[in-house]
Amino acid sequence: MDYEDEQARPVTPEEYVLRRLIVQYCDDTLDGHRWLWEKDRWNELVFSILAWSGKVSESDARRVTHEMEALDLIGIGTLAHAHETRVASKASITLERITELLEEAGCAPEEGRKIATAIAEAASYFHKNHQGKVQVLFRRLGEAMIDELQRDINFSGLSSVEAEHALVYWLQNVLNLPLSLKDDAVIEFAAEHSLAPERLIDAADSIGLNLAFLDDLIYSRKHRNRENEEARRHGSL
């Protein structure tokens, strides 16, 4: 069966801005972030399906998940296409390869096929309902939580903006949710690159960067620029 290779997509100017930000400030910002890349959240669901299938040990589930990622077998788009192929009663080379890896981990062929199908079904759900991105689901749920909390707590001493920022910051810190504060620092960074904040969010989603991590990268850049400016000012005295 022939498969059409996905053509390399050129990096957009917005994506380049974010990639450069990551390269320059990532080391200052890593602490406290469990999920830097949204693909890792998806991979964790794949691992969880394997681990709770009852057929693969947790250590083997983790190893096989890493192997499948390295072999480009578990991207959401790839698996969604594999699921469509299987539903159309055609052979899917992707699911066959996943099943083979699971058999090597100790699964019987039929059990391996069931697990491969479960992973593909999950990918199909995200592909159809959330633009193929787990962060779209998490962001929608996070925004609903913020709306509910802000409405029901009804902070008397905080403005609506202050309350929203506090709640977003809380959910970023305790759940690492892919939400952005969209505060002055983020707006200034976007404006510096002639972008609306929403374009930054779209670009982050496109490259799979966690928005909470993006916020911290922007703050790290602002802090370092301030330090450099102070150093130059003191050096000129």
N, C-alpha and C positions, 0 to 999 in steps of 0.2 A: 504494500500500500504506500502510495506517495504522499508526503506531507510537505506543505509549502512552508519554507523557512520564513520566520518573521524578519523583515528588513530592519536594519539598525535605524532607529529614529534619531534625527539630529537633536542635540541639546538646545533647548530654548534659552534665550537670554535670562529669563527668570530662574531657570534651573541652574544655569551657570553661576548666577549670583549666590545661590544657596550652596552649591558645591564648593565654591571658593570660600564661603563662610565656614563650612565644615572643615576644610583643609587647614584653614588658618587658626581656628579657635576651638576645635574639637577637644584638644588635650586639656584645655582650661575648664571644660564643661562636663566631662564624662561622669564625675561622681554623682551618685544618686539617681542615675537613669538606668532602669532595667531594660527599657525598650527604646532603643535609639531608632531602629528601623522597623517599620510596620510589618515587613515580611516575617520578622521574628515572632510576632504575635500569631500570625497564621501558622508558622512552623510549629508553634507550641500546641495549636489545636490538632495538627497532624500527629504530633507526638502523643497527645492525650488520647486520641482515637486508638493509636497503636497500643498504648500502655493499658488501656481499659478494655481492650478486646478480649482479654483473658487468655490470649494465645501467645503473647510476646512479653518477655520480662521487661521491666522498666529500663534496665541498662541497654538491652537489645533494641528497645523502642527508640531510645535516644540515638543510638548508633545508626540505626536504619534511617531515621529521620535526617540525620546529617548526610548520610550517603545519598539519599534521594534528592536532597537539595543540591549537593555537589554535582549530581548527574542531571540536573535541570528537569526533574520529574514532577515536582510538586508546586510549581507556580500555579496560582489560581486560574489564570487564563489557559494554561496547558491542561490542567485537570478538568476544567469546565468543557473544553473541546473534547477531551477523552470521554467525558460522561455523555456528551451529545452523540459521539460516535457509538458508544455502547448502547445507548437508548435506541439508536437507529439499527440495532442488531448487526453492527459491523465490528470487526476486531479492532481493538485499540492497543497500539504498540506501547503506549505509556502505561496503561494498566497492566499489560502483560509483564513489563519490566518491573513494575512495583511488586507484582505478585511473585516474581522470581526472587527479588530481594527478601521478601517476607518468608518464602520457602527456605531460603538459605539461613534465616534466623530461627527456623524450627516450625514454621506454620505448615499445616497440611495445605495442598493446593486449593481446596474449596474454601478453607478459612482465609487464606491469603487473598483470594478473589473477593470475598465478602468485605475484608478490611479495605482493599483497594477501592471497592465500590463506595464504601462509606466516606472515604476521603474525597473521592470525586463528587459525591452528592453534596458534601459541604462546600466544595469549591464552586459547584454550579449555583448553589444558593447565593453566595456572595457575588458571583458574576452577574446573576440576574437581578438581584435586589439592591446591591450596594456598590455598583460600578467596579466590581472585582477588587474592592479594597476593604479590609476589615476595619480600618480606621474610620470609614464613613459611618459604619454602624455604631462604633464606640462614641464617635462625636455626637451623633444624633441622640444617643442615650444620655451622654453627659450633658448636653444642652437641655434635655428634658429634665434632668435632675436639678440643674441650676434654676430653671424656671420654677419648678415646684418648691425648691428651698427658698428662693427669693420671695415667692408669693406667700408661703406659709409661715416663714419666720417673720417677715415684714419688719426688717430692721428699722428701729425708730431713729437711731442716731447716725445712720449711714445713708449717703445718697444712693440712688439705684446703681450708678456706675461703680461706686466704692464697694457696694455689696456684691455686685457681679464679679468684680476683680478678685475680691476675697474668696468667693466660692470657686471660681476657676482656679485660682492659685492653690486652694485646698485640694481640689480634685486632681490637679497636676501632680501635687506632692504625694498624696496618699494612694492614688490609683494610676498615676502616670498616664492619665487620659490624654488623647490627642486633641487638646483644646489650646487655643491661643488667648492670651490676655488682651491682645490688640490694644495695648496701652500706648502711651506716648513714645516709648522707646521703639516699639514695633512700627508704629505709624511713621516715625522719623526715619527709620531704616528703609521702609518701603518708599517714602517720598524721595529719599536720597538717590534711589535707583529708579525714580519715575514710575513707581508701581503703586497700585492700590493694595491695601492689606489682603484683600480677597485674592489677588493675583499671587501673593506669597503663599497663601494657603493652598491654592491650586497647584503651584509648583512643588510645594512640599509633598502633597499627595502624589504628584506625578513621579517623584523620585523615591517615595516611600519613607520620608523623614517624619518622625514624630513631632507634632507641633509644639509640645511642651519642651522638647529638646531645642527646637528652633528658637523659641523665646529665650532660652538660656544662652544660646549662641549669640544672639543679638545683644543681650545684657553683657556678656563677656567681652564682646567687641567694644561696646560703649565704655566699659570700665577700663579696658586696656588703652583705648584712645585717650581717655581722660588722664590716665597715668603718664602716657607719653607726652601729652600736652604740658602737664605739670613739670615733667622732667626737662622739657625744652625751655619752659619759662624760667625755671630755676637755673638752668645752664646759661641763660642769656643775662642773668643778673650780674 
